[in-house]
Amino acid sequence: MTKKDIALKVADACGIKQVIVKKVLQGIFDCIIESLIREEKIELRNFGVFKIKARRARIGRNPRTGQSVPVPSRKVVVFKPGLEMKQKIK
């Protein structure tokens, strides 16, 4: 499902123009991204939690050559689903 598909469903369900829904969705996504850049946790009740997690540097291996390669530390976005989402997906 794409952002366009979500916008279409919401627009049909609420009777709002698709263009307005797209702007609102993009605004929501922009706010989430800005918060993650500031390393803030985003908690959406009954949906889940987005947060930044640091990964340590490590030594990896090139699968083609078998040569050891240093992998630098980095930050990644992690998502933990909320209780309601877990129950509905089961």
PDB file of N, CA, C and O in Angstrom:
ATOM      1  N   MET A   1       0.853  -1.170   0.000  1.00  0.00           N
ATOM      2  CA  MET A   1       0.000   0.000   0.000  1.00  0.00           C
ATOM      3  C   MET A   1       0.904   1.241   0.000  1.00  0.00           C
ATOM      4  O   MET A   1       1.880   1.310   0.747  1.00  0.00           O
ATOM      5  N   THR A   2       0.569   2.198  -0.834  1.00  0.00           N
ATOM      6  CA  THR A   2       1.359   3.418  -0.942  1.00  0.00           C
ATOM      7  C   THR A   2       0.665   4.578  -0.240  1.00  0.00           C
ATOM      8  O   THR A   2      -0.475   4.464   0.209  1.00  0.00           O
ATOM      9  N   LYS A   3       1.380   5.697  -0.156  1.00  0.00           N
ATOM     10  CA  LYS A   3       0.798   6.901   0.443  1.00  0.00           C
ATOM     11  C   LYS A   3      -0.440   7.331  -0.343  1.00  0.00           C
ATOM     12  O   LYS A   3      -1.417   7.799   0.241  1.00  0.00           O
ATOM     13  N   LYS A   4      -0.400   7.174  -1.655  1.00  0.00           N
ATOM     14  CA  LYS A   4      -1.542   7.534  -2.492  1.00  0.00           C
ATOM     15  C   LYS A   4      -2.748   6.657  -2.167  1.00  0.00           C
ATOM     16  O   LYS A   4      -3.874   7.150  -2.093  1.00  0.00           O
ATOM     17  N   ASP A   5      -2.518   5.364  -1.975  1.00  0.00           N
ATOM     18  CA  ASP A   5      -3.606   4.446  -1.621  1.00  0.00           C
ATOM     19  C   ASP A   5      -4.240   4.832  -0.282  1.00  0.00           C
ATOM     20  O   ASP A   5      -5.462   4.813  -0.137  1.00  0.00           O
ATOM     21  N   ILE A   6      -3.400   5.180   0.689  1.00  0.00           N
ATOM     22  CA  ILE A   6      -3.903   5.605   2.000  1.00  0.00           C
ATOM     23  C   ILE A   6      -4.738   6.866   1.846  1.00  0.00           C
ATOM     24  O   ILE A   6      -5.824   6.969   2.416  1.00  0.00           O
ATOM     25  N   ALA A   7      -4.233   7.829   1.074  1.00  0.00           N
ATOM     26  CA  ALA A   7      -4.954   9.080   0.860  1.00  0.00           C
ATOM     27  C   ALA A   7      -6.308   8.832   0.205  1.00  0.00           C
ATOM     28  O   ALA A   7      -7.300   9.452   0.589  1.00  0.00           O
ATOM     29  N   LEU A   8      -6.364   7.945  -0.768  1.00  0.00           N
ATOM     30  CA  LEU A   8      -7.631   7.614  -1.419  1.00  0.00           C
ATOM     31  C   LEU A   8      -8.640   7.022  -0.443  1.00  0.00           C
ATOM     32  O   LEU A   8      -9.806   7.417  -0.432  1.00  0.00           O
ATOM     33  N   LYS A   9      -8.187   6.068   0.381  1.00  0.00           N
ATOM     34  CA  LYS A   9      -9.090   5.432   1.350  1.00  0.00           C
ATOM     35  C   LYS A   9      -9.624   6.434   2.368  1.00  0.00           C
ATOM     36  O   LYS A   9     -10.817   6.444   2.672  1.00  0.00           O
ATOM     37  N   VAL A  10      -8.737   7.275   2.891  1.00  0.00           N
ATOM     38  CA  VAL A  10      -9.161   8.269   3.888  1.00  0.00           C
ATOM     39  C   VAL A  10     -10.101   9.286   3.251  1.00  0.00           C
ATOM     40  O   VAL A  10     -11.108   9.662   3.851  1.00  0.00           O
ATOM     41  N   ALA A  11      -9.776   9.734   2.032  1.00  0.00           N
ATOM     42  CA  ALA A  11     -10.617  10.708   1.344  1.00  0.00           C
ATOM     43  C   ALA A  11     -12.015  10.142   1.106  1.00  0.00           C
ATOM     44  O   ALA A  11     -13.008  10.842   1.302  1.00  0.00           O
ATOM     45  N   ASP A  12     -12.098   8.885   0.686  1.00  0.00           N
ATOM     46  CA  ASP A  12     -13.403   8.256   0.465  1.00  0.00           C
ATOM     47  C   ASP A  12     -14.174   8.078   1.768  1.00  0.00           C
ATOM     48  O   ASP A  12     -15.381   8.316   1.817  1.00  0.00           O
ATOM     49  N   ALA A  13     -13.481   7.663   2.817  1.00  0.00           N
ATOM     50  CA  ALA A  13     -14.137   7.404   4.100  1.00  0.00           C
ATOM     51  C   ALA A  13     -14.631   8.689   4.761  1.00  0.00           C
ATOM     52  O   ALA A  13     -15.660   8.679   5.436  1.00  0.00           O
ATOM     53  N   CYS A  14     -13.910   9.793   4.574  1.00  0.00           N
ATOM     54  CA  CYS A  14     -14.250  11.040   5.272  1.00  0.00           C
ATOM     55  C   CYS A  14     -14.956  12.056   4.388  1.00  0.00           C
ATOM     56  O   CYS A  14     -15.449  13.068   4.888  1.00  0.00           O
ATOM     57  N   GLY A  15     -15.013  11.809   3.095  1.00  0.00           N
ATOM     58  CA  GLY A  15     -15.643  12.751   2.190  1.00  0.00           C
ATOM     59  C   GLY A  15     -14.842  14.036   2.020  1.00  0.00           C
ATOM     60  O   GLY A  15     -15.410  15.115   1.853  1.00  0.00           O
ATOM     61  N   ILE A  16     -13.517  13.912   2.062  1.00  0.00           N
ATOM     62  CA  ILE A  16     -12.616  15.058   1.914  1.00  0.00           C
ATOM     63  C   ILE A  16     -11.865  14.882   0.599  1.00  0.00           C
ATOM     64  O   ILE A  16     -11.656  13.756   0.145  1.00  0.00           O
ATOM     65  N   LYS A  17     -11.458  15.994  -0.014  1.00  0.00           N
ATOM     66  CA  LYS A  17     -10.695  15.917  -1.259  1.00  0.00           C
ATOM     67  C   LYS A  17      -9.361  15.220  -1.018  1.00  0.00           C
ATOM     68  O   LYS A  17      -8.719  15.398   0.017  1.00  0.00           O
ATOM     69  N   GLN A  18      -8.966  14.421  -2.008  1.00  0.00           N
ATOM     70  CA  GLN A  18      -7.726  13.645  -1.907  1.00  0.00           C
ATOM     71  C   GLN A  18      -6.509  14.551  -1.758  1.00  0.00           C
ATOM     72  O   GLN A  18      -5.559  14.202  -1.058  1.00  0.00           O
ATOM     73  N   VAL A  19      -6.530  15.711  -2.411  1.00  0.00           N
ATOM     74  CA  VAL A  19      -5.390  16.636  -2.347  1.00  0.00           C
ATOM     75  C   VAL A  19      -5.166  17.113  -0.909  1.00  0.00           C
ATOM     76  O   VAL A  19      -4.024  17.221  -0.460  1.00  0.00           O
ATOM     77  N   ILE A  20      -6.244  17.393  -0.197  1.00  0.00           N
ATOM     78  CA  ILE A  20      -6.145  17.854   1.196  1.00  0.00           C
ATOM     79  C   ILE A  20      -5.612  16.733   2.075  1.00  0.00           C
ATOM     80  O   ILE A  20      -4.753  16.967   2.925  1.00  0.00           O
ATOM     81  N   VAL A  21      -6.113  15.519   1.878  1.00  0.00           N
ATOM     82  CA  VAL A  21      -5.658  14.374   2.665  1.00  0.00           C
ATOM     83  C   VAL A  21      -4.170  14.126   2.430  1.00  0.00           C
ATOM     84  O   VAL A  21      -3.439  13.829   3.375  1.00  0.00           O
ATOM     85  N   LYS A  22      -3.713  14.245   1.181  1.00  0.00           N
ATOM     86  CA  LYS A  22      -2.289  14.054   0.879  1.00  0.00           C
ATOM     87  C   LYS A  22      -1.430  15.065   1.623  1.00  0.00           C
ATOM     88  O   LYS A  22      -0.374  14.716   2.150  1.00  0.00           O
ATOM     89  N   LYS A  23      -1.883  16.331   1.668  1.00  0.00           N
ATOM     90  CA  LYS A  23      -1.129  17.366   2.375  1.00  0.00           C
ATOM     91  C   LYS A  23      -1.061  17.068   3.870  1.00  0.00           C
ATOM     92  O   LYS A  23      -0.020  17.255   4.501  1.00  0.00           O
ATOM     93  N   VAL A  24      -2.171  16.605   4.429  1.00  0.00           N
ATOM     94  CA  VAL A  24      -2.197  16.262   5.854  1.00  0.00           C
ATOM     95  C   VAL A  24      -1.267  15.083   6.128  1.00  0.00           C
ATOM     96  O   VAL A  24      -0.490  15.116   7.083  1.00  0.00           O
ATOM     97  N   LEU A  25      -1.339  14.049   5.304  1.00  0.00           N
ATOM     98  CA  LEU A  25      -0.457  12.885   5.479  1.00  0.00           C
ATOM     99  C   LEU A  25       1.008  13.292   5.386  1.00  0.00           C
ATOM    100  O   LEU A  25       1.826  12.863   6.199  1.00  0.00           O
ATOM    101  N   GLN A  26       1.340  14.118   4.398  1.00  0.00           N
ATOM    102  CA  GLN A  26       2.726  14.542   4.249  1.00  0.00           C
ATOM    103  C   GLN A  26       3.168  15.354   5.458  1.00  0.00           C
ATOM    104  O   GLN A  26       4.311  15.239   5.900  1.00  0.00           O
ATOM    105  N   GLY A  27       2.260  16.184   6.000  1.00  0.00           N
ATOM    106  CA  GLY A  27       2.572  16.951   7.205  1.00  0.00           C
ATOM    107  C   GLY A  27       2.851  16.046   8.393  1.00  0.00           C
ATOM    108  O   GLY A  27       3.769  16.302   9.173  1.00  0.00           O
ATOM    109  N   ILE A  28       2.062  14.991   8.531  1.00  0.00           N
ATOM    110  CA  ILE A  28       2.261  14.024   9.615  1.00  0.00           C
ATOM    111  C   ILE A  28       3.617  13.334   9.461  1.00  0.00           C
ATOM    112  O   ILE A  28       4.377  13.215  10.423  1.00  0.00           O
ATOM    113  N   PHE A  29       3.911  12.880   8.238  1.00  0.00           N
ATOM    114  CA  PHE A  29       5.186  12.205   7.997  1.00  0.00           C
ATOM    115  C   PHE A  29       6.364  13.136   8.251  1.00  0.00           C
ATOM    116  O   PHE A  29       7.378  12.719   8.811  1.00  0.00           O
ATOM    117  N   ASP A  30       6.234  14.401   7.841  1.00  0.00           N
ATOM    118  CA  ASP A  30       7.305  15.380   8.077  1.00  0.00           C
ATOM    119  C   ASP A  30       7.546  15.588   9.565  1.00  0.00           C
ATOM    120  O   ASP A  30       8.694  15.677  10.001  1.00  0.00           O
ATOM    121  N   CYS A  31       6.470  15.665  10.350  1.00  0.00           N
ATOM    122  CA  CYS A  31       6.607  15.828  11.805  1.00  0.00           C
ATOM    123  C   CYS A  31       7.311  14.622  12.428  1.00  0.00           C
ATOM    124  O   CYS A  31       8.164  14.778  13.301  1.00  0.00           O
ATOM    125  N   ILE A  32       6.952  13.430  11.977  1.00  0.00           N
ATOM    126  CA  ILE A  32       7.582  12.212  12.495  1.00  0.00           C
ATOM    127  C   ILE A  32       9.079  12.221  12.168  1.00  0.00           C
ATOM    128  O   ILE A  32       9.909  11.920  13.027  1.00  0.00           O
ATOM    129  N   ILE A  33       9.415  12.566  10.930  1.00  0.00           N
ATOM    130  CA  ILE A  33      10.824  12.590  10.522  1.00  0.00           C
ATOM    131  C   ILE A  33      11.607  13.620  11.323  1.00  0.00           C
ATOM    132  O   ILE A  33      12.713  13.337  11.782  1.00  0.00           O
ATOM    133  N   GLU A  34      11.038  14.824  11.498  1.00  0.00           N
ATOM    134  CA  GLU A  34      11.720  15.870  12.258  1.00  0.00           C
ATOM    135  C   GLU A  34      11.959  15.438  13.705  1.00  0.00           C
ATOM    136  O   GLU A  34      13.014  15.715  14.275  1.00  0.00           O
ATOM    137  N   SER A  35      10.977  14.762  14.292  1.00  0.00           N
ATOM    138  CA  SER A  35      11.133  14.279  15.665  1.00  0.00           C
ATOM    139  C   SER A  35      12.217  13.211  15.754  1.00  0.00           C
ATOM    140  O   SER A  35      12.996  13.195  16.707  1.00  0.00           O
ATOM    141  N   LEU A  36      12.270  12.326  14.774  1.00  0.00           N
ATOM    142  CA  LEU A  36      13.299  11.291  14.768  1.00  0.00           C
ATOM    143  C   LEU A  36      14.685  11.893  14.569  1.00  0.00           C
ATOM    144  O   LEU A  36      15.657  11.393  15.134  1.00  0.00           O
ATOM    145  N   ILE A  37      14.792  12.956  13.776  1.00  0.00           N
ATOM    146  CA  ILE A  37      16.079  13.632  13.605  1.00  0.00           C
ATOM    147  C   ILE A  37      16.566  14.166  14.947  1.00  0.00           C
ATOM    148  O   ILE A  37      17.762  14.132  15.238  1.00  0.00           O
ATOM    149  N   ARG A  38      15.632  14.663  15.768  1.00  0.00           N
ATOM    150  CA  ARG A  38      15.982  15.168  17.101  1.00  0.00           C
ATOM    151  C   ARG A  38      16.096  14.024  18.118  1.00  0.00           C
ATOM    152  O   ARG A  38      16.277  14.264  19.312  1.00  0.00           O
ATOM    153  N   GLU A  39      15.989  12.785  17.638  1.00  0.00           N
ATOM    154  CA  GLU A  39      16.075  11.563  18.446  1.00  0.00           C
ATOM    155  C   GLU A  39      14.997  11.498  19.523  1.00  0.00           C
ATOM    156  O   GLU A  39      15.231  10.981  20.615  1.00  0.00           O
ATOM    157  N   GLU A  40      13.818  12.023  19.210  1.00  0.00           N
ATOM    158  CA  GLU A  40      12.678  11.930  20.114  1.00  0.00           C
ATOM    159  C   GLU A  40      11.902  10.655  19.797  1.00  0.00           C
ATOM    160  O   GLU A  40      11.876  10.196  18.655  1.00  0.00           O
ATOM    161  N   LYS A  41      11.279  10.098  20.813  1.00  0.00           N
ATOM    162  CA  LYS A  41      10.450   8.909  20.642  1.00  0.00           C
ATOM    163  C   LYS A  41       9.059   9.360  20.205  1.00  0.00           C
ATOM    164  O   LYS A  41       8.521  10.314  20.766  1.00  0.00           O
ATOM    165  N   ILE A  42       8.470   8.696  19.220  1.00  0.00           N
ATOM    166  CA  ILE A  42       7.118   8.994  18.763  1.00  0.00           C
ATOM    167  C   ILE A  42       6.227   7.840  19.175  1.00  0.00           C
ATOM    168  O   ILE A  42       6.396   6.711  18.714  1.00  0.00           O
ATOM    169  N   GLU A  43       5.281   8.133  20.044  1.00  0.00           N
ATOM    170  CA  GLU A  43       4.375   7.107  20.549  1.00  0.00           C
ATOM    171  C   GLU A  43       2.971   7.390  20.046  1.00  0.00           C
ATOM    172  O   GLU A  43       2.369   8.404  20.398  1.00  0.00           O
ATOM    173  N   LEU A  44       2.455   6.497  19.227  1.00  0.00           N
ATOM    174  CA  LEU A  44       1.099   6.600  18.703  1.00  0.00           C
ATOM    175  C   LEU A  44       0.276   5.497  19.366  1.00  0.00           C
ATOM    176  O   LEU A  44       0.404   4.321  19.023  1.00  0.00           O
ATOM    177  N   ARG A  45      -0.557   5.885  20.303  1.00  0.00           N
ATOM    178  CA  ARG A  45      -1.323   4.905  21.091  1.00  0.00           C
ATOM    179  C   ARG A  45      -2.079   3.939  20.184  1.00  0.00           C
ATOM    180  O   ARG A  45      -2.645   4.337  19.165  1.00  0.00           O
ATOM    181  N   ASN A  46      -2.081   2.681  20.566  1.00  0.00           N
ATOM    182  CA  ASN A  46      -2.740   1.582  19.860  1.00  0.00           C
ATOM    183  C   ASN A  46      -2.157   1.316  18.478  1.00  0.00           C
ATOM    184  O   ASN A  46      -2.661   0.453  17.758  1.00  0.00           O
ATOM    185  N   PHE A  47      -1.105   2.038  18.091  1.00  0.00           N
ATOM    186  CA  PHE A  47      -0.447   1.789  16.812  1.00  0.00           C
ATOM    187  C   PHE A  47       0.960   1.283  17.052  1.00  0.00           C
ATOM    188  O   PHE A  47       1.297   0.164  16.667  1.00  0.00           O
ATOM    189  N   GLY A  48       1.796   2.117  17.699  1.00  0.00           N
ATOM    190  CA  GLY A  48       3.148   1.679  17.980  1.00  0.00           C
ATOM    191  C   GLY A  48       4.069   2.831  18.318  1.00  0.00           C
ATOM    192  O   GLY A  48       3.637   3.976  18.448  1.00  0.00           O
ATOM    193  N   VAL A  49       5.347   2.511  18.457  1.00  0.00           N
ATOM    194  CA  VAL A  49       6.357   3.479  18.861  1.00  0.00           C
ATOM    195  C   VAL A  49       7.504   3.450  17.851  1.00  0.00           C
ATOM    196  O   VAL A  49       8.023   2.387  17.511  1.00  0.00           O
ATOM    197  N   PHE A  50       7.889   4.643  17.376  1.00  0.00           N
ATOM    198  CA  PHE A  50       9.071   4.812  16.541  1.00  0.00           C
ATOM    199  C   PHE A  50      10.150   5.426  17.412  1.00  0.00           C
ATOM    200  O   PHE A  50       9.877   6.338  18.191  1.00  0.00           O
ATOM    201  N   LYS A  51      11.380   4.929  17.284  1.00  0.00           N
ATOM    202  CA  LYS A  51      12.481   5.565  18.001  1.00  0.00           C
ATOM    203  C   LYS A  51      13.791   5.270  17.291  1.00  0.00           C
ATOM    204  O   LYS A  51      13.876   4.382  16.442  1.00  0.00           O
ATOM    205  N   ILE A  52      14.810   6.038  17.659  1.00  0.00           N
ATOM    206  CA  ILE A  52      16.145   5.890  17.085  1.00  0.00           C
ATOM    207  C   ILE A  52      16.963   4.985  17.996  1.00  0.00           C
ATOM    208  O   ILE A  52      16.943   5.131  19.218  1.00  0.00           O
ATOM    209  N   LYS A  53      17.678   4.055  17.389  1.00  0.00           N
ATOM    210  CA  LYS A  53      18.536   3.162  18.146  1.00  0.00           C
ATOM    211  C   LYS A  53      19.929   3.202  17.521  1.00  0.00           C
ATOM    212  O   LYS A  53      20.074   3.201  16.298  1.00  0.00           O
ATOM    213  N   ALA A  54      20.932   3.238  18.363  1.00  0.00           N
ATOM    214  CA  ALA A  54      22.319   3.273  17.880  1.00  0.00           C
ATOM    215  C   ALA A  54      22.832   1.847  17.711  1.00  0.00           C
ATOM    216  O   ALA A  54      22.654   0.997  18.583  1.00  0.00           O
ATOM    217  N   ARG A  55      23.465   1.610  16.584  1.00  0.00           N
ATOM    218  CA  ARG A  55      24.127   0.316  16.356  1.00  0.00           C
ATOM    219  C   ARG A  55      25.619   0.518  16.500  1.00  0.00           C
ATOM    220  O   ARG A  55      26.174   1.491  15.991  1.00  0.00           O
ATOM    221  N   ARG A  56      26.258  -0.387  17.183  1.00  0.00           N
ATOM    222  CA  ARG A  56      27.700  -0.289  17.416  1.00  0.00           C
ATOM    223  C   ARG A  56      28.487  -0.633  16.151  1.00  0.00           C
ATOM    224  O   ARG A  56      27.997  -1.315  15.250  1.00  0.00           O
ATOM    225  N   ALA A  57      29.705  -0.144  16.119  1.00  0.00           N
ATOM    226  CA  ALA A  57      30.614  -0.518  15.030  1.00  0.00           C
ATOM    227  C   ALA A  57      30.968  -1.991  15.202  1.00  0.00           C
ATOM    228  O   ALA A  57      30.998  -2.510  16.318  1.00  0.00           O
ATOM    229  N   ARG A  58      31.234  -2.650  14.089  1.00  0.00           N
ATOM    230  CA  ARG A  58      31.562  -4.071  14.150  1.00  0.00           C
ATOM    231  C   ARG A  58      32.405  -4.447  12.948  1.00  0.00           C
ATOM    232  O   ARG A  58      32.607  -3.644  12.037  1.00  0.00           O
ATOM    233  N   ILE A  59      32.882  -5.651  12.957  1.00  0.00           N
ATOM    234  CA  ILE A  59      33.623  -6.182  11.824  1.00  0.00           C
ATOM    235  C   ILE A  59      32.685  -7.112  11.061  1.00  0.00           C
ATOM    236  O   ILE A  59      32.203  -8.106  11.605  1.00  0.00           O
ATOM    237  N   GLY A  60      32.433  -6.781   9.795  1.00  0.00           N
ATOM    238  CA  GLY A  60      31.592  -7.611   8.937  1.00  0.00           C
ATOM    239  C   GLY A  60      32.459  -8.436   8.013  1.00  0.00           C
ATOM    240  O   GLY A  60      33.685  -8.428   8.114  1.00  0.00           O
ATOM    241  N   ARG A  61      31.804  -9.149   7.110  1.00  0.00           N
ATOM    242  CA  ARG A  61      32.540  -9.979   6.171  1.00  0.00           C
ATOM    243  C   ARG A  61      31.915  -9.827   4.793  1.00  0.00           C
ATOM    244  O   ARG A  61      30.697  -9.919   4.642  1.00  0.00           O
ATOM    245  N   ASN A  62      32.750  -9.595   3.795  1.00  0.00           N
ATOM    246  CA  ASN A  62      32.284  -9.528   2.421  1.00  0.00           C
ATOM    247  C   ASN A  62      31.933 -10.943   1.982  1.00  0.00           C
ATOM    248  O   ASN A  62      32.818 -11.798   1.958  1.00  0.00           O
ATOM    249  N   PRO A  63      30.687 -11.226   1.636  1.00  0.00           N
ATOM    250  CA  PRO A  63      30.298 -12.605   1.311  1.00  0.00           C
ATOM    251  C   PRO A  63      30.959 -13.147   0.043  1.00  0.00           C
ATOM    252  O   PRO A  63      31.118 -14.359  -0.102  1.00  0.00           O
ATOM    253  N   ARG A  64      31.342 -12.267  -0.866  1.00  0.00           N
ATOM    254  CA  ARG A  64      31.984 -12.735  -2.102  1.00  0.00           C
ATOM    255  C   ARG A  64      33.435 -13.133  -1.889  1.00  0.00           C
ATOM    256  O   ARG A  64      33.886 -14.179  -2.355  1.00  0.00           O
ATOM    257  N   THR A  65      34.162 -12.267  -1.165  1.00  0.00           N
ATOM    258  CA  THR A  65      35.601 -12.505  -1.015  1.00  0.00           C
ATOM    259  C   THR A  65      35.967 -13.136   0.318  1.00  0.00           C
ATOM    260  O   THR A  65      37.044 -13.717   0.450  1.00  0.00           O
ATOM    261  N   GLY A  66      35.085 -13.032   1.310  1.00  0.00           N
ATOM    262  CA  GLY A  66      35.396 -13.544   2.638  1.00  0.00           C
ATOM    263  C   GLY A  66      36.279 -12.607   3.441  1.00  0.00           C
ATOM    264  O   GLY A  66      36.667 -12.925   4.565  1.00  0.00           O
ATOM    265  N   GLN A  67      36.597 -11.455   2.871  1.00  0.00           N
ATOM    266  CA  GLN A  67      37.476 -10.488   3.527  1.00  0.00           C
ATOM    267  C   GLN A  67      36.735  -9.751   4.645  1.00  0.00           C
ATOM    268  O   GLN A  67      35.562  -9.410   4.493  1.00  0.00           O
ATOM    269  N   SER A  68      37.413  -9.506   5.763  1.00  0.00           N
ATOM    270  CA  SER A  68      36.836  -8.749   6.873  1.00  0.00           C
ATOM    271  C   SER A  68      36.754  -7.276   6.499  1.00  0.00           C
ATOM    272  O   SER A  68      37.683  -6.706   5.926  1.00  0.00           O
ATOM    273  N   VAL A  69      35.606  -6.670   6.841  1.00  0.00           N
ATOM    274  CA  VAL A  69      35.361  -5.272   6.500  1.00  0.00           C
ATOM    275  C   VAL A  69      34.816  -4.566   7.739  1.00  0.00           C
ATOM    276  O   VAL A  69      33.877  -5.063   8.360  1.00  0.00           O
ATOM    277  N   PRO A  70      35.389  -3.405   8.115  1.00  0.00           N
ATOM    278  CA  PRO A  70      34.833  -2.680   9.256  1.00  0.00           C
ATOM    279  C   PRO A  70      33.499  -2.023   8.886  1.00  0.00           C
ATOM    280  O   PRO A  70      33.388  -1.361   7.854  1.00  0.00           O
ATOM    281  N   VAL A  71      32.501  -2.215   9.732  1.00  0.00           N
ATOM    282  CA  VAL A  71      31.194  -1.596   9.546  1.00  0.00           C
ATOM    283  C   VAL A  71      31.069  -0.516  10.615  1.00  0.00           C
ATOM    284  O   VAL A  71      31.113  -0.822  11.806  1.00  0.00           O
ATOM    285  N   PRO A  72      30.912   0.758  10.204  1.00  0.00           N
ATOM    286  CA  PRO A  72      30.875   1.845  11.191  1.00  0.00           C
ATOM    287  C   PRO A  72      29.581   1.842  12.010  1.00  0.00           C
ATOM    288  O   PRO A  72      28.581   1.246  11.609  1.00  0.00           O
ATOM    289  N   SER A  73      29.618   2.511  13.150  1.00  0.00           N
ATOM    290  CA  SER A  73      28.399   2.639  13.951  1.00  0.00           C
ATOM    291  C   SER A  73      27.432   3.550  13.209  1.00  0.00           C
ATOM    292  O   SER A  73      27.843   4.394  12.413  1.00  0.00           O
ATOM    293  N   ARG A  74      26.129   3.367  13.481  1.00  0.00           N
ATOM    294  CA  ARG A  74      25.126   4.204  12.842  1.00  0.00           C
ATOM    295  C   ARG A  74      23.846   4.188  13.649  1.00  0.00           C
ATOM    296  O   ARG A  74      23.678   3.384  14.565  1.00  0.00           O
ATOM    297  N   LYS A  75      22.949   5.086  13.295  1.00  0.00           N
ATOM    298  CA  LYS A  75      21.654   5.162  13.951  1.00  0.00           C
ATOM    299  C   LYS A  75      20.598   4.616  12.997  1.00  0.00           C
ATOM    300  O   LYS A  75      20.635   4.880  11.795  1.00  0.00           O
ATOM    301  N   VAL A  76      19.657   3.851  13.545  1.00  0.00           N
ATOM    302  CA  VAL A  76      18.583   3.278  12.738  1.00  0.00           C
ATOM    303  C   VAL A  76      17.243   3.565  13.403  1.00  0.00           C
ATOM    304  O   VAL A  76      17.163   3.750  14.617  1.00  0.00           O
ATOM    305  N   VAL A  77      16.190   3.600  12.587  1.00  0.00           N
ATOM    306  CA  VAL A  77      14.837   3.779  13.099  1.00  0.00           C
ATOM    307  C   VAL A  77      14.267   2.398  13.395  1.00  0.00           C
ATOM    308  O   VAL A  77      14.333   1.500  12.556  1.00  0.00           O
ATOM    309  N   VAL A  78      13.709   2.234  14.588  1.00  0.00           N
ATOM    310  CA  VAL A  78      13.061   0.976  14.947  1.00  0.00           C
ATOM    311  C   VAL A  78      11.591   1.253  15.241  1.00  0.00           C
ATOM    312  O   VAL A  78      11.235   2.344  15.687  1.00  0.00           O
ATOM    313  N   PHE A  79      10.744   0.268  14.990  1.00  0.00           N
ATOM    314  CA  PHE A  79       9.311   0.386  15.237  1.00  0.00           C
ATOM    315  C   PHE A  79       8.870  -0.784  16.086  1.00  0.00           C
ATOM    316  O   PHE A  79       9.180  -1.938  15.787  1.00  0.00           O
ATOM    317  N   LYS A  80       8.146  -0.480  17.147  1.00  0.00           N
ATOM    318  CA  LYS A  80       7.584  -1.530  17.994  1.00  0.00           C
ATOM    319  C   LYS A  80       6.065  -1.378  17.936  1.00  0.00           C
ATOM    320  O   LYS A  80       5.538  -0.348  18.355  1.00  0.00           O
ATOM    321  N   PRO A  81       5.357  -2.379  17.429  1.00  0.00           N
ATOM    322  CA  PRO A  81       3.904  -2.261  17.314  1.00  0.00           C
ATOM    323  C   PRO A  81       3.222  -2.193  18.678  1.00  0.00           C
ATOM    324  O   PRO A  81       3.690  -2.773  19.658  1.00  0.00           O
ATOM    325  N   GLY A  82       2.105  -1.471  18.714  1.00  0.00           N
ATOM    326  CA  GLY A  82       1.327  -1.342  19.933  1.00  0.00           C
ATOM    327  C   GLY A  82       0.499  -2.593  20.201  1.00  0.00           C
ATOM    328  O   GLY A  82       0.388  -3.477  19.351  1.00  0.00           O
ATOM    329  N   LEU A  83      -0.076  -2.649  21.394  1.00  0.00           N
ATOM    330  CA  LEU A  83      -0.831  -3.827  21.821  1.00  0.00           C
ATOM    331  C   LEU A  83      -2.026  -4.097  20.912  1.00  0.00           C
ATOM    332  O   LEU A  83      -2.261  -5.243  20.526  1.00  0.00           O
ATOM    333  N   GLU A  84      -2.779  -3.059  20.567  1.00  0.00           N
ATOM    334  CA  GLU A  84      -3.956  -3.253  19.724  1.00  0.00           C
ATOM    335  C   GLU A  84      -3.570  -3.781  18.353  1.00  0.00           C
ATOM    336  O   GLU A  84      -4.249  -4.654  17.813  1.00  0.00           O
ATOM    337  N   MET A  85      -2.486  -3.261  17.782  1.00  0.00           N
ATOM    338  CA  MET A  85      -2.036  -3.742  16.480  1.00  0.00           C
ATOM    339  C   MET A  85      -1.614  -5.201  16.563  1.00  0.00           C
ATOM    340  O   MET A  85      -1.948  -5.996  15.685  1.00  0.00           O
ATOM    341  N   LYS A  86      -0.884  -5.556  17.612  1.00  0.00           N
ATOM    342  CA  LYS A  86      -0.455  -6.955  17.785  1.00  0.00           C
ATOM    343  C   LYS A  86      -1.660  -7.882  17.851  1.00  0.00           C
ATOM    344  O   LYS A  86      -1.670  -8.947  17.234  1.00  0.00           O
ATOM    345  N   GLN A  87      -2.674  -7.471  18.604  1.00  0.00           N
ATOM    346  CA  GLN A  87      -3.858  -8.321  18.759  1.00  0.00           C
ATOM    347  C   GLN A  87      -4.625  -8.475  17.457  1.00  0.00           C
ATOM    348  O   GLN A  87      -5.112  -9.564  17.154  1.00  0.00           O
ATOM    349  N   LYS A  88      -4.739  -7.411  16.688  1.00  0.00           N
ATOM    350  CA  LYS A  88      -5.478  -7.476  15.417  1.00  0.00           C
ATOM    351  C   LYS A  88      -4.745  -8.297  14.370  1.00  0.00           C
ATOM    352  O   LYS A  88      -5.380  -8.961  13.551  1.00  0.00           O
ATOM    353  N   ILE A  89      -3.422  -8.262  14.384  1.00  0.00           N
ATOM    354  CA  ILE A  89      -2.642  -8.986  13.390  1.00  0.00           C
ATOM    355  C   ILE A  89      -2.651 -10.491  13.670  1.00  0.00           C
ATOM    356  O   ILE A  89      -2.583 -11.293  12.739  1.00  0.00           O
ATOM    357  N   LYS A  90      -2.734 -10.874  14.935  1.00  0.00           N
ATOM    358  CA  LYS A  90      -2.768 -12.313  15.277  1.00  0.00           C
ATOM    359  C   LYS A  90      -3.968 -12.890  14.653  1.00  0.00           C
ATOM    360  O   LYS A  90      -4.222 -14.086  14.792  1.00  0.00           O
TER     361      LYS A  90
END
